[in-house]
Amino acid sequence: MATQTLADRTEVLRPTGVTPLLTTAQLMARYGVSNWTVNQWVQNGCPLEPTAFRGRRFDLDKVRAWMSEQSLDTAA
């Protein structure tokens, strides 16, 4: 099976109403940050999605909303 991009997976899942979840490594790559930074985000309230296994998954839309909220909080 060929590797799919996030955009590809999003399009495949769109009709079902499901959003692909990102791993920590994928979130790091998306924002160009380190694992330490993602850990800091989580400690500061970055939303996580529950999983049935060890590890963390992130809904990109929820992370974007959280980041937007954070930037509004720091601007005030």
C-alpha positions in Angstrom: 0.0 0.0 0.0 1.4 3.4 -1.0 1.9 6.0 1.6 -0.8 8.7 1.7 -0.3 12.3 2.5 -2.5 14.0 5.1 -4.4 15.7 2.3 -5.1 12.3 0.7 -6.3 10.7 3.9 -8.5 13.7 4.6 -10.2 13.4 1.2 -10.7 9.7 1.6 -12.2 10.1 5.1 -14.3 13.3 4.3 -17.5 11.4 3.3 -17.5 9.6 6.6 -17.1 12.7 8.7 -13.9 11.4 10.3 -10.7 13.4 10.5 -7.3 11.7 10.4 -5.4 12.0 13.6 -1.8 13.0 13.7 1.0 11.3 15.7 3.4 13.4 17.7 6.0 13.1 14.9 3.5 14.2 12.3 2.5 17.2 14.4 6.2 18.1 14.9 6.8 17.9 11.2 3.7 20.0 10.4 4.8 22.8 12.7 8.6 22.4 12.4 9.0 22.0 16.2 10.7 19.6 18.5 9.2 16.8 20.7 9.9 19.0 23.7 7.7 21.8 22.2 4.8 19.4 21.6 5.2 18.1 25.2 5.0 21.7 26.4 1.9 22.3 24.3 0.3 19.3 25.8 1.1 20.4 29.4 -0.4 23.8 28.5 -3.7 22.2 27.3 -3.2 21.3 23.7 -6.1 18.9 22.9 -5.4 15.2 22.6 -7.6 12.5 21.2 -8.1 9.3 23.2 -6.6 6.2 21.8 -6.9 2.5 22.7 -3.2 2.1 22.7 -0.1 3.9 24.1 0.7 7.1 22.3 -0.9 10.4 21.6 -3.0 11.5 18.6 -3.9 15.0 17.6 -6.9 16.3 15.6 -5.3 19.1 13.5 -8.5 21.2 13.5 -8.6 21.1 17.3 -4.9 21.9 17.6 -5.3 24.9 15.2 -8.3 26.2 17.2 -6.3 25.8 20.5 -3.3 27.6 19.0 -5.5 30.4 17.8 -7.0 30.7 21.3 -3.5 30.8 22.7 -2.4 33.6 20.5 -5.5 35.6 21.4 -4.7 35.0 25.1 -1.1 36.3 24.7 -2.2 39.3 22.7 -4.5 40.5 25.5 
